[in-house]
Amino acid sequence: MSVHDTPAWKALDDHAATMKQTHLRDLFLGTESTSRFDTLSVSHQHLLLDFSKQRITQTTLSLLKALATDCQLDDWKARLFSGDTINTSENRPALHTALRLPANSELLLDEHNIAEDVHVNLTHMGSMVERIHAGQWRGYSGLPIDTIVNIGVGGSDLGPLMACKALTDAQPPAGHQLKVHFVSSMDGSQIADLLDQLSPQTTLFIISSKSFTTIDTLSNANTARQWLKSASDVKTELLNRRHFIGVSASQEKMNQWGIPENSQLNFWDWTGGRYSMWSAIGLPIALRIGMPGFKAMLSGAHAMDEHFKTAPFEENLPVQLGMIGVWNINFLDIHAHAILPYDGRLSHLPAYLEQLEMESNGKSVSRQGKTIDYHTCPILWGEIGPNAQHAFYQLLHQGTESVMCDFIAPARRYEELDNSELQQQHQLSLANCLAQSRLLALGDAAIAGNDAAPIHKRYRGNQPSTTVLIDELTPYSFGQLIALYEHKVFVQSVIWDINPFDQWGVELGKKMATDLLKPLLKEQPTTVKERPFDSSTEGLLSAILQKQEL
Ligand code: F6P
């Protein structure tokens, strides 16, 4: 039976007919108005989620709970955590939660305790981090490494990139401030710019790739090795040993590329790429903030795992976040989702969530292989809130699209600094966060005197939002935040009956690019007649080849 046909879905459809006629302003003016925040916000440890600006009532939540029950959410949670093969199209479990289990835990997969493997790996990673921090990892000329370049893309880039920026205030062990850079784009522009500024003698590259076949990453890695070769006259083997660490699920491919065994860090095929920053893919994070900070991040994520596993529907942050998203998408017909952090340290969170949510749930085929007839993942995008105010908030306030927003902000910042200007800047940012979510919800009718304004100055409101308030951005609370979103994505996938852990939609384009590379490299006939492409592609290819000959 399709989720569409469940009694709960039908009841929600009926309820939505009424709720579509109800403005958020009315919900704040009604009898429940003063208690709305108290009854519609939930917290766990360092996170508070305010759902009171969502277009929901207690009835909505009860019906969503019934839908979660009809879809057997609790069973699915149990299957996720126990290592059941829930990624059926790739025939494996999705066990990113195992990466943050505390030491001495037990999780058996094929009768083998994978929690133990995780901690062996963490120890290996810790010893690499220690060597580098201690200045004992030296480049080909004997100078200690002081600069790290992570080469990876997608899940092998976005998580560590986001975390390194988010946790800039977390201090590495005294005196071991490394510069950490990230290179992902295949066109070479990032690496070309970066190499110009770096010293080959003191730069260490981490080649991060679960598959170790991703052409974007391997071409950047080859460029890096070529740069080292041009700068030195030592053997490639020495450059590989002193200047490269490999992080991958494929030891064999790392060997083939030339990464020595003791410079390799492994992880497992049961860790999805976009769920991998908790594994050795997180090495740049550990290098940036130190191993204790990295472990605190894992602990925060583990605390969220336990909360997700055990908290009842009414108190469960990821469940509520996911189900209210389903309400917006499937019942209020909202198909755009803006991620708006009010803290510059979270500038990479939107890009991270774009991959996490859209690569996981951007699907239209059910677990049973049927085309589904309801909406799944919305279009997600975002920007640091204060900057977005000067860019796309015009559309949020006065455009024709309904958009749901997540406002994300830490309550405390700069408290330890003796700089009242910076402290005031933080309050300014919070004031803007509160003002924008208030105006989006209530419209200008909440603001005395604006009702009479000309129509082009009016704000209709009724744009729903969730505010995620973090006590303070620390490795621990950051771990909680990211695990919150991971589980939210899982909850939605259960309701939509899709597999969130595969990504077949990214494969064919890569293969087609390989075919198109041949004429561009002149390895295949360059005349149109002999090539099998469509007329647009042929036209563009010919134009490119012609221009390249000029
Ligand atoms: O092309 C998509 C993808 O497979 C992502 O799922 C993944 O995070 C990224 O490419 C990088 O893959 P890898 O870590 O194997 O290089």
Boltz pocket constraint, residues with backbone or C-beta under 6 A from the ligand:
constraints:
  - pocket:
      binder: B
      contacts: [[A, 153], [A, 154], [A, 155], [A, 156], [A, 208], [A, 209], [A, 210], [A, 211], [A, 212], [A, 213], [A, 214], [A, 217], [A, 273], [A, 274], [A, 359], [A, 503], [A, 506]]
      max_distance: 6.0
